[in-house]
Amino acid sequence: MKIAIPSSDKSIEAELDDRFGRCPYFCFYDQKKGTTEFKENKLKDGSGGIGPQVAEFLGEHKIDILYTREVGPKAADVLNKLGIKISSVNTNSTIKEIIETIH
């Protein structure tokens, strides 16, 4: 299972970023392999309508679950159509702490 987490930096010690569509990085965690990879969110500085485009980006990377604080309705629609589950995170956790709760 591949998991995406919006990250404030490209480190597992970084905090979960509040902004789904405008986060600087995504941590991709492959639960089966136990590996993490950070991808820059190159869409973060675009003009309006970023959420659905970022959702498509996650779909291109075969993400199964998105752990995030919040997703707008248009992005949520795209995520749902792509079969990507949305799991809400309501804490100021680090990427490492979120990954540890997944195990």
Biotite code that builds the C-alpha atoms (Angstrom):
import biotite.structure as struc

atoms = struc.array([
    struc.Atom([0.000, 0.000, 0.000], chain_id="A", res_id=1, res_name="MET", atom_name="CA", element="C"),
    struc.Atom([1.369, 3.431, -0.959], chain_id="A", res_id=2, res_name="LYS", atom_name="CA", element="C"),
    struc.Atom([0.655, 6.340, 1.340], chain_id="A", res_id=3, res_name="ILE", atom_name="CA", element="C"),
    struc.Atom([1.080, 10.084, 0.725], chain_id="A", res_id=4, res_name="ALA", atom_name="CA", element="C"),
    struc.Atom([1.600, 12.640, 3.489], chain_id="A", res_id=5, res_name="ILE", atom_name="CA", element="C"),
    struc.Atom([1.917, 16.421, 2.863], chain_id="A", res_id=6, res_name="PRO", atom_name="CA", element="C"),
    struc.Atom([5.266, 17.429, 4.362], chain_id="A", res_id=7, res_name="SER", atom_name="CA", element="C"),
    struc.Atom([6.809, 20.762, 5.350], chain_id="A", res_id=8, res_name="SER", atom_name="CA", element="C"),
    struc.Atom([10.275, 19.497, 4.329], chain_id="A", res_id=9, res_name="ASP", atom_name="CA", element="C"),
    struc.Atom([11.890, 16.444, 2.761], chain_id="A", res_id=10, res_name="LYS", atom_name="CA", element="C"),
    struc.Atom([12.664, 14.643, 6.011], chain_id="A", res_id=11, res_name="SER", atom_name="CA", element="C"),
    struc.Atom([10.750, 12.170, 8.157], chain_id="A", res_id=12, res_name="ILE", atom_name="CA", element="C"),
    struc.Atom([11.431, 14.560, 11.060], chain_id="A", res_id=13, res_name="GLU", atom_name="CA", element="C"),
    struc.Atom([9.452, 17.302, 9.261], chain_id="A", res_id=14, res_name="ALA", atom_name="CA", element="C"),
    struc.Atom([5.948, 18.189, 10.379], chain_id="A", res_id=15, res_name="GLU", atom_name="CA", element="C"),
    struc.Atom([2.785, 17.367, 8.513], chain_id="A", res_id=16, res_name="LEU", atom_name="CA", element="C"),
    struc.Atom([2.028, 20.395, 6.338], chain_id="A", res_id=17, res_name="ASP", atom_name="CA", element="C"),
    struc.Atom([-1.390, 22.009, 6.840], chain_id="A", res_id=18, res_name="ASP", atom_name="CA", element="C"),
    struc.Atom([-1.820, 22.696, 3.132], chain_id="A", res_id=19, res_name="ARG", atom_name="CA", element="C"),
    struc.Atom([-2.651, 19.709, 0.944], chain_id="A", res_id=20, res_name="PHE", atom_name="CA", element="C"),
    struc.Atom([-2.397, 21.436, -2.426], chain_id="A", res_id=21, res_name="GLY", atom_name="CA", element="C"),
    struc.Atom([0.282, 23.926, -1.460], chain_id="A", res_id=22, res_name="ARG", atom_name="CA", element="C"),
    struc.Atom([2.585, 21.763, 0.643], chain_id="A", res_id=23, res_name="CYS", atom_name="CA", element="C"),
    struc.Atom([6.238, 21.944, -0.458], chain_id="A", res_id=24, res_name="PRO", atom_name="CA", element="C"),
    struc.Atom([6.727, 18.147, -0.468], chain_id="A", res_id=25, res_name="TYR", atom_name="CA", element="C"),
    struc.Atom([4.902, 14.848, -0.240], chain_id="A", res_id=26, res_name="PHE", atom_name="CA", element="C"),
    struc.Atom([6.281, 11.902, 1.635], chain_id="A", res_id=27, res_name="CYS", atom_name="CA", element="C"),
    struc.Atom([5.439, 8.694, -0.220], chain_id="A", res_id=28, res_name="PHE", atom_name="CA", element="C"),
    struc.Atom([5.569, 5.768, 2.163], chain_id="A", res_id=29, res_name="TYR", atom_name="CA", element="C"),
    struc.Atom([5.449, 2.266, 0.722], chain_id="A", res_id=30, res_name="ASP", atom_name="CA", element="C"),
    struc.Atom([4.002, 0.200, 3.547], chain_id="A", res_id=31, res_name="GLN", atom_name="CA", element="C"),
    struc.Atom([4.852, -3.126, 1.912], chain_id="A", res_id=32, res_name="LYS", atom_name="CA", element="C"),
    struc.Atom([8.524, -2.241, 1.393], chain_id="A", res_id=33, res_name="LYS", atom_name="CA", element="C"),
    struc.Atom([8.860, 0.032, 4.457], chain_id="A", res_id=34, res_name="GLY", atom_name="CA", element="C"),
    struc.Atom([10.458, 2.764, 2.335], chain_id="A", res_id=35, res_name="THR", atom_name="CA", element="C"),
    struc.Atom([9.951, 6.522, 2.181], chain_id="A", res_id=36, res_name="THR", atom_name="CA", element="C"),
    struc.Atom([10.528, 8.858, -0.732], chain_id="A", res_id=37, res_name="GLU", atom_name="CA", element="C"),
    struc.Atom([10.010, 12.615, -0.871], chain_id="A", res_id=38, res_name="PHE", atom_name="CA", element="C"),
    struc.Atom([8.659, 14.311, -3.989], chain_id="A", res_id=39, res_name="LYS", atom_name="CA", element="C"),
    struc.Atom([8.554, 18.052, -4.506], chain_id="A", res_id=40, res_name="GLU", atom_name="CA", element="C"),
    struc.Atom([5.079, 19.463, -5.071], chain_id="A", res_id=41, res_name="ASN", atom_name="CA", element="C"),
    struc.Atom([5.815, 21.431, -8.228], chain_id="A", res_id=42, res_name="LYS", atom_name="CA", element="C"),
    struc.Atom([2.199, 22.597, -8.382], chain_id="A", res_id=43, res_name="LEU", atom_name="CA", element="C"),
    struc.Atom([2.326, 24.457, -5.037], chain_id="A", res_id=44, res_name="LYS", atom_name="CA", element="C"),
    struc.Atom([2.900, 27.911, -6.552], chain_id="A", res_id=45, res_name="ASP", atom_name="CA", element="C"),
    struc.Atom([0.287, 27.697, -9.292], chain_id="A", res_id=46, res_name="GLY", atom_name="CA", element="C"),
    struc.Atom([-2.812, 29.850, -9.479], chain_id="A", res_id=47, res_name="SER", atom_name="CA", element="C"),
    struc.Atom([-6.268, 28.656, -8.331], chain_id="A", res_id=48, res_name="GLY", atom_name="CA", element="C"),
    struc.Atom([-7.553, 25.126, -8.691], chain_id="A", res_id=49, res_name="GLY", atom_name="CA", element="C"),
    struc.Atom([-4.396, 23.429, -7.421], chain_id="A", res_id=50, res_name="ILE", atom_name="CA", element="C"),
    struc.Atom([-6.116, 20.746, -5.291], chain_id="A", res_id=51, res_name="GLY", atom_name="CA", element="C"),
    struc.Atom([-7.530, 18.658, -8.156], chain_id="A", res_id=52, res_name="PRO", atom_name="CA", element="C"),
    struc.Atom([-4.215, 18.863, -10.031], chain_id="A", res_id=53, res_name="GLN", atom_name="CA", element="C"),
    struc.Atom([-2.323, 17.665, -6.948], chain_id="A", res_id=54, res_name="VAL", atom_name="CA", element="C"),
    struc.Atom([-4.857, 14.848, -6.568], chain_id="A", res_id=55, res_name="ALA", atom_name="CA", element="C"),
    struc.Atom([-4.053, 13.790, -10.170], chain_id="A", res_id=56, res_name="GLU", atom_name="CA", element="C"),
    struc.Atom([-0.332, 13.920, -9.276], chain_id="A", res_id=57, res_name="PHE", atom_name="CA", element="C"),
    struc.Atom([-0.969, 11.476, -6.417], chain_id="A", res_id=58, res_name="LEU", atom_name="CA", element="C"),
    struc.Atom([-2.943, 9.243, -8.768], chain_id="A", res_id=59, res_name="GLY", atom_name="CA", element="C"),
    struc.Atom([-0.008, 9.180, -11.196], chain_id="A", res_id=60, res_name="GLU", atom_name="CA", element="C"),
    struc.Atom([2.135, 7.859, -8.339], chain_id="A", res_id=61, res_name="HIS", atom_name="CA", element="C"),
    struc.Atom([-0.349, 5.062, -7.537], chain_id="A", res_id=62, res_name="LYS", atom_name="CA", element="C"),
    struc.Atom([-1.148, 6.341, -4.044], chain_id="A", res_id=63, res_name="ILE", atom_name="CA", element="C"),
    struc.Atom([-3.715, 4.312, -2.088], chain_id="A", res_id=64, res_name="ASP", atom_name="CA", element="C"),
    struc.Atom([-4.216, 6.527, 0.981], chain_id="A", res_id=65, res_name="ILE", atom_name="CA", element="C"),
    struc.Atom([-3.636, 10.219, 1.687], chain_id="A", res_id=66, res_name="LEU", atom_name="CA", element="C"),
    struc.Atom([-3.021, 11.228, 5.303], chain_id="A", res_id=67, res_name="TYR", atom_name="CA", element="C"),
    struc.Atom([-3.791, 14.930, 5.623], chain_id="A", res_id=68, res_name="THR", atom_name="CA", element="C"),
    struc.Atom([-5.486, 17.540, 7.788], chain_id="A", res_id=69, res_name="ARG", atom_name="CA", element="C"),
    struc.Atom([-7.878, 18.826, 5.162], chain_id="A", res_id=70, res_name="GLU", atom_name="CA", element="C"),
    struc.Atom([-8.762, 18.500, 1.482], chain_id="A", res_id=71, res_name="VAL", atom_name="CA", element="C"),
    struc.Atom([-11.031, 20.808, -0.459], chain_id="A", res_id=72, res_name="GLY", atom_name="CA", element="C"),
    struc.Atom([-14.222, 19.423, -2.027], chain_id="A", res_id=73, res_name="PRO", atom_name="CA", element="C"),
    struc.Atom([-12.957, 19.500, -5.633], chain_id="A", res_id=74, res_name="LYS", atom_name="CA", element="C"),
    struc.Atom([-9.728, 17.717, -4.707], chain_id="A", res_id=75, res_name="ALA", atom_name="CA", element="C"),
    struc.Atom([-11.705, 15.207, -2.624], chain_id="A", res_id=76, res_name="ALA", atom_name="CA", element="C"),
    struc.Atom([-13.895, 14.452, -5.661], chain_id="A", res_id=77, res_name="ASP", atom_name="CA", element="C"),
    struc.Atom([-10.836, 13.712, -7.794], chain_id="A", res_id=78, res_name="VAL", atom_name="CA", element="C"),
    struc.Atom([-9.228, 11.612, -5.051], chain_id="A", res_id=79, res_name="LEU", atom_name="CA", element="C"),
    struc.Atom([-12.443, 9.605, -4.694], chain_id="A", res_id=80, res_name="ASN", atom_name="CA", element="C"),
    struc.Atom([-12.667, 9.050, -8.456], chain_id="A", res_id=81, res_name="LYS", atom_name="CA", element="C"),
    struc.Atom([-9.067, 7.814, -8.433], chain_id="A", res_id=82, res_name="LEU", atom_name="CA", element="C"),
    struc.Atom([-9.796, 5.430, -5.556], chain_id="A", res_id=83, res_name="GLY", atom_name="CA", element="C"),
    struc.Atom([-7.482, 7.242, -3.135], chain_id="A", res_id=84, res_name="ILE", atom_name="CA", element="C"),
    struc.Atom([-8.770, 7.037, 0.436], chain_id="A", res_id=85, res_name="LYS", atom_name="CA", element="C"),
    struc.Atom([-8.511, 10.178, 2.584], chain_id="A", res_id=86, res_name="ILE", atom_name="CA", element="C"),
    struc.Atom([-7.500, 9.701, 6.206], chain_id="A", res_id=87, res_name="SER", atom_name="CA", element="C"),
    struc.Atom([-7.756, 12.775, 8.456], chain_id="A", res_id=88, res_name="SER", atom_name="CA", element="C"),
    struc.Atom([-4.876, 13.652, 10.763], chain_id="A", res_id=89, res_name="VAL", atom_name="CA", element="C"),
    struc.Atom([-5.748, 16.123, 13.517], chain_id="A", res_id=90, res_name="ASN", atom_name="CA", element="C"),
    struc.Atom([-2.413, 16.587, 15.260], chain_id="A", res_id=91, res_name="THR", atom_name="CA", element="C"),
    struc.Atom([0.852, 18.444, 14.830], chain_id="A", res_id=92, res_name="ASN", atom_name="CA", element="C"),
    struc.Atom([2.633, 15.187, 14.112], chain_id="A", res_id=93, res_name="SER", atom_name="CA", element="C"),
    struc.Atom([5.896, 14.633, 12.298], chain_id="A", res_id=94, res_name="THR", atom_name="CA", element="C"),
    struc.Atom([5.993, 12.450, 9.228], chain_id="A", res_id=95, res_name="ILE", atom_name="CA", element="C"),
    struc.Atom([7.804, 9.811, 11.297], chain_id="A", res_id=96, res_name="LYS", atom_name="CA", element="C"),
    struc.Atom([5.061, 9.812, 13.957], chain_id="A", res_id=97, res_name="GLU", atom_name="CA", element="C"),
    struc.Atom([2.339, 9.402, 11.332], chain_id="A", res_id=98, res_name="ILE", atom_name="CA", element="C"),
    struc.Atom([4.206, 6.513, 9.703], chain_id="A", res_id=99, res_name="ILE", atom_name="CA", element="C"),
    struc.Atom([4.631, 4.859, 13.105], chain_id="A", res_id=100, res_name="GLU", atom_name="CA", element="C"),
    struc.Atom([0.850, 4.961, 13.672], chain_id="A", res_id=101, res_name="THR", atom_name="CA", element="C"),
    struc.Atom([0.268, 3.211, 10.335], chain_id="A", res_id=102, res_name="ILE", atom_name="CA", element="C"),
    struc.Atom([2.177, 0.052, 11.312], chain_id="A", res_id=103, res_name="HIS", atom_name="CA", element="C"),
])
